[in-house]
């Protein structure tokens, strides 16, 4: 019984395959690469490059001259040597698959990181071949090293774990940056797919892209996602983005940024640029930014965020939860809710989890935590970091001389400030 022909084949199995003259049956060379056109949705193979057996030259053969492709045996060519062309003179949008993609970088939407292309997965229909997947898994690498079968056998001896190919569909990726086939070529997920990633993951992607591509992706995002992503970029790149983005769009994005992140950005801007943006931002936002910019850069007030949620100690759990729901979409931190007395002094803290599980009629003062780890506006940042070490909090409130809450500091912001020299050095290498 004949086995049905395989529908898919990895590029690895074609590279180094014998090229055979169908008329004489003699091997005339070995495949060193495949050429493909990017004109269709999936790149279609248009030719092959072989190393001539006689004189070691690179020869291009159009795919139309292929009479038969027999895996593990060879590719049979008609009309050789009439169809042979020395060297490779690519047509428009034509690329070499191995040269262009093997060991190059690709953004993996599932792993949210830049990974290496180890192989290409080709769809085979008759003699036609299309690139349909990128292989980014360990199996592709093991296949190329020639140890995949040995490795699989050893794994099966010690466990029931099954090694599977890790592939990404071509429709989720596209070439970017510079001329096709350049060494700088990388791949990215289509813009519409980036919204599925965490902003920190998107920022990692943008760091690896060119300036123009970076800006295009940010422009394609909704304002909230763009704001959250910019906040995760190194300061040097944030400033570059702020300089190159359309001013109207930049204002809309800044308006969605956490206030402390906006302050970080403005603190490094030229005065002229900063004042121009202030004329377009809402007055209340400008006031908040100016107030924070006025603090020395080594005290708690300089890194605090003024977006937080407060409730009254006389409220019921139901009332407090309703207020939290209304404000949480506009606040960076909504897990801890701060409790005020009638004089607006900070007297306690509750968590969102407590509000969800408490009986609706329960009064806040009855279950709030009264002992609060807090710092003052002029507390040195190093001392703020020590508070995080000492207490089991991820956020610490900042109070003024009268005990009124003025802002909050996250653990991330505190430690980034303490180790700002390390961060600065890291960003300079990116």
WOQUIVEN-V967669 format. One record per helix or strand of 3 or more residues. SS is the DSSP state (a for helix, b for strand). FROM is the first residue (numbers start at 1). TO is the last residue. If there is no record, write none. Layout:
BEGIN
ss = <SS | SS>
from = <FROM | FROM>
to = <TO | TO>
END
This chain:
BEGIN
ss = <b | a | b | b | b | b | a | b | b | b | a | b | b | b | b | a | a | b | a | b | b | a | a | a | a | a | a | a | a | a | a | b | a | b | b | a | a | b | a | b | b | a | a>
from = <8 | 11 | 18 | 27 | 44 | 58 | 63 | 66 | 74 | 94 | 97 | 105 | 113 | 119 | 128 | 138 | 148 | 167 | 170 | 173 | 186 | 191 | 199 | 211 | 223 | 235 | 247 | 259 | 271 | 283 | 300 | 310 | 317 | 336 | 346 | 352 | 364 | 374 | 381 | 395 | 405 | 411 | 420>
to = <10 | 13 | 21 | 37 | 52 | 62 | 65 | 70 | 77 | 96 | 101 | 108 | 116 | 125 | 135 | 145 | 158 | 169 | 172 | 176 | 189 | 196 | 207 | 220 | 232 | 244 | 254 | 267 | 278 | 293 | 302 | 312 | 328 | 340 | 351 | 357 | 367 | 376 | 390 | 399 | 410 | 418 | 428>
END
